[in-house]
Amino acid sequence: MQDITKNSNCRSAPTGRRKPEVDMDHLPCAVVGIDRSRMVSIINRRAEKITGRRTRFLGKPLENLGKVLPFLPELLHRTLEGGSELRYVADSSSKYWLVSTCPHREAEGRVTGVLASIEDLSIYHARCEERNRKEKICLLRRITEQAAHELRNPLTAIKGFLQLHQSNPGSISWEVIWDELVAMETALDRLLAMSTSYAGQVDKLDLNQVVCDVCPSIHERAQAQRVWLQLTLPPNLGHITVEREKIRALVLHLCDNALNSMPGGGILAIETLKKRRKILLRVTDTGTGIKHELLDRVFEPFFSTDPRKVGMGLTICQQVAQACGGRIKIESREGRGTVATVSLPQA
């Protein structure tokens, strides 16, 4: 510290040391220094704007600075004792500070003091907070749009069906209404799967049974698109521990993605298998595939190769798989189709 404690432009505690090499008052950040005895030896001009009149602190114990910058004494003390540089982001009085400490050593290596630079990050932090707030609002808006879209369609169908038959209630096909209600339930399952705070009941489930439960809705859409549906569900597969609604949503999303890639027909293969202590779900399609350069982005929220889609399906699938202690892998070749493999721990 003896090289920087005495400066005609930087007020410091009186010492007999030689003239410093650095003009501390012209540095672009606030600087505070202490000597080996933990006395404040340096407060430059920018630091004085934070602490108030530096004469109140120079030559006095470091602890006095704690009244203005509560985080500073501990950081300087740790650097003085440990001899290592520290970087720390501190939150104090609605201010955000970046503090960097650096020990000063004699030729033989003994620490004789510590310097700390202090930068005010409050404006940067406020901008980040504002950006995060806007991103959350945008996220909420898009999720709301998705929810409204997925729930409005079956509601519109039910309303129109009832209006059509209001003069003859006995002719109502309750099967049609039931199918639309199931569609609404499925949409809600998918929305709930997006929420990490929503905790449903965790059960030991047979993945084969989950696939069979969602197959009717998948098969209906596949038929409409002239897609051949293949199921390979071996017996005695074993069980997984998972929330029923979320694993249903995962299967539906993977199948929806596959069907979206085959508007003109193709093959959708759903396969389950056991590999060591893992239960695997594999969904394969012969659709348009994904460009190689886009594969790394498929799990990003709102990323979609189809501008008409919201792009949350694979994000949800990844969240569900990871929540179960598993993982999901996407393999694809443009023009050749896609294979989605979900690996989940066996119960």
N, C-alpha and C positions, 0 to 999 in steps of 0.2 A: 504493500500500500504506500510505501514511502515515496514512490515515483509519482503519485497522483494526489497527494493530500494537500499540497501547497500550490496555490494558483492565484495569480493576481485577479483573474476573472471568476474564480470559483471560491466562495467563502468556505472555509473549513476550520476545524479546531487547530489552534496554534501548535506547531511542532517545529523541531529543529531540522527537519528533513530538507533535502535538496529540491530544487524547482522541478515540478512535474513536467512530463513530456506531452500531456494531453490537456487541452483547454476544455474542461468539463462543462462549462456554461454554454458552449457552442454545440454541444451534442444535441441531436434531435429528440432525445428521450430523457425522461427523468432518471437521475442517478443518485443513489444513496450509498455511502460507504461507512464501514466501521473498522476499528483497529482490533488488535488482539485482545484488548481489555474490554471489548464490547462497548466502547464509547463511539458515538457518532462522530465521524471525522470528515465526511463529505455530504453536502446537500447542494446539488447544482441548481441553476435558475429554474429549470423546468420542474424539478422536484419541489422547489419552494412554492410553486403554484398549487401543489397538492397539499403540502404540509402546513402552509402558512409561513410566517417569518422564520427563517432557518436559524437565526440566533437563539431561538427558544430551545433548539435541539443540539446544535453543534457543541461537542465537548461534553455531552451529557449521556447518561446510560441509554442504550438502545431501546429499553422498555418504554421510554417516553414516547417513541414514535408509534408504539402500539395503540396509543389513543387515537391516532389519525389513520394509520394503516394497520389494522389488527393482525393481519396475516404476516407482516414483514419480520418482526422479531424472531419468530420460530424459523423462518426460512434462512435468515442470515446466521442464526445460531447453528442450524444443521450444517450449513456450508462451512462455517468456521471449525466445527468439530470434526466433520467427516472429510473435509477437503475436496468435495466433489461439486461440480456445477449442478444447479437445479433450474428447472423451468416449471412454472406453476401459473395456472389461471385462477385468479381469486375473484370472489364475488363479495363486494363490500359496499354498503350504503347505496344500493342500486347502481353501482359501478362495476365494470368488469375490467380486471387488470391482468396483463401478462407480465409476470415477474421472472427475470433471469438473473441468477446469482453466479458469481465467479470468484474463486479464492485467489488471493495474492500471496505469492510465496517468495521467501528469501532464496538465495543461491543454493543453500543446503536443503531446500525443500520444505522448510517449516512455514506453515500458514501464518501470516502476520496480519491479515485483514480480509475483508470481503467487500466486493462491490455488487450492487444490485441495480439493474436497469428496470424501469417500470413504465409500461406502455398502457395507455387507456384504450381498451377495446370496446367501450360502451356503444359507440356509434356503429361499429361493425357488428356487434352482437345484436343491436336493435334491428339492423337491416336483415340479419339472418332470421331473427324472430318473426319479422314481418313477412319475409319470404316463406318461412315455414307455415305461417298462418294462412297465407294465400294458397299454398299448396294443399293444406288441409281442407280449405273451403272448396277448392277445385275437386279434390278427391271426393268430398262429401257430395258435391253436385253430380259428379259422374256416377257415383254409387246410387244416388237417389234416382237419377234418370234410368239406370239399369233396373232398379227395383220397380219403378213405375211401369216400365216397358214390359217386364216379365209378368207382372201381376195384372196389368190392364188387359192383355190379350185374352186370357181365360175368362176374366170378368165380363168383357165385351161379348164373348161367345155365349156365356150363360145368360146374360141380359137379353141378347138378341133371340136366343132360343126360347126363352120364356115369353117374350113379347109375341113371337110367331105363333105360339100355342096357347095364348091367354084365352082365346075364345073356345078352346077345346082342351082343357087341362088333362083330360084322360089320355090324350095322344102324346104326352110328353115322354121322351125317351130318357129315363133317369140314368142310363148308362153314359150318355153323352155328357150330362151334367157332372156325373161322377168323374169322368176322364178329365174334364176341365178343372175340377177341384183338386185332383191329383197333380195336375200341372202347376197349380198355384202352390200346393204343398212342396213340390220339387223346387220351385223358385225360391221359396222361403228357406228351404234347406241350404240352397246355394249361398244365399245372403248370410245366413248364420255361420256358414263355414268360413266366411271372410273375417269373422269376429273372433279374435284371440281371447276376448274377455268373456265371451259366451261359453259357459261350461255346461255341456249336456251330460247325459248319463253315459259313463264308460262301461262297455260290456265286452265279454269275450264273444266274438262273432266268427262265423264261418264265412270267409270271403266268397265262396261259391254261392252261398245263399243270398248275399248282398247283390251279386251280379244277377242272379235269377230274379230278385225283387225289382230291379230297374229295367230288366230286359224288355218287358212289354212296351214301354214308352220308346225305348231305343229301336225295337223291331218295327214299330209302326212308322217311325220316321224313315228308317232304312228302306222299308218297302216303298214308301212314297218317292224315294230317290233312286230306286232300282239298285240298291246296295245289298249284296249278299252278306248275311250275318253268320259268322262261324263261331261256335262256342266250344272251348276245350276246358272242361272243368273236371279234373281227376278227383276220385273219391278219397276220403281220409286225408284231406289237405291239411288239417290242423286249424287252429284258431288264431285270431289276432285280437289285441286289446285296443279298442278304439270307440269313439262316439259313432253311433249308427248313422246319424244325420250327416256327419262330415265325411264318412267313407262313402256313403251314397252319393254325396255331392262330387267327390273325387271321381268316382266311376262315371257319373253322368257328364262331367266336364270333359274327361278324356274322350268319351264316345262322341260328344257333341263336336269337339275339335276335329275328330276323324271324319265325321259325316259332313262337316262344313267344307272339308277339302275334297269331297267327292260329289259335287252337285250333279254330275252326269252319270253316276253309277260307279260301282267298284266292289271291293271286298273289305269288310270290317271284321277282323278276327279278335276275339277276346279270349285270353288264355290265363289260367292260374296254374301255378306250380310251386313246389317246395324245393328250396335249395339250401342245404345245411339247416341252420336255424332261422331261415328267412322264408316268408311267404311272398311270392311274387305275383303281381298282376301285370300282364302285358297286353297292350292295345295296339294293334297293327292295322294300318290302312294302306290302300293303293292309290292314294290321292295325289295332290299336286306337289306335296313335299315342301321343304323349307330351304331357302338358300343357305349355303354354308356360312356366309358372313353374318347371317341373322340368328344362328343357333344360340350364340351366347346371350341373346337378348330375350329369349322366349319366356323367361320367368319374370321379366320386368313388369311392374304394374302398368296396365293400359297399353302395353305393346301388343299390336296385332298386325298381321299381314293383310287383314281385311278391314278397310276403313269403316265398314258398317258395324263392326263389333267393338265392344268396350275393351276387350283385352285383359280380363281379370281371371280367366279360367285356369291357366297354368300357374298363375301366382297363387291362387287358392289351393290348387293341387299340391304345390310345393309346401305351403303352410301346413296342410293336413298331414302330409307325409312326415315332415320334420317334427310335428307335434307328437306323432306316434313313435318317434325314434327311428324313422326310416328315411328313405331318399327316393328321388325320382330322376330318371335319366331320359333324355329325348335324343333319338337318333333319326336323321332324316337325310334324304337326297332329293334335290329338286327334280320333279317329274317322276319320281320313283315311289314316293310314299314316306310314311313316318312310323316309327316304333316308339311308344312310350312305355317305359318299364318302371313300375313302382315296387320298391323292396321294403317290406315291413317286418319287424321282429315277430317271431312266433310266440304266442302266449305260453 
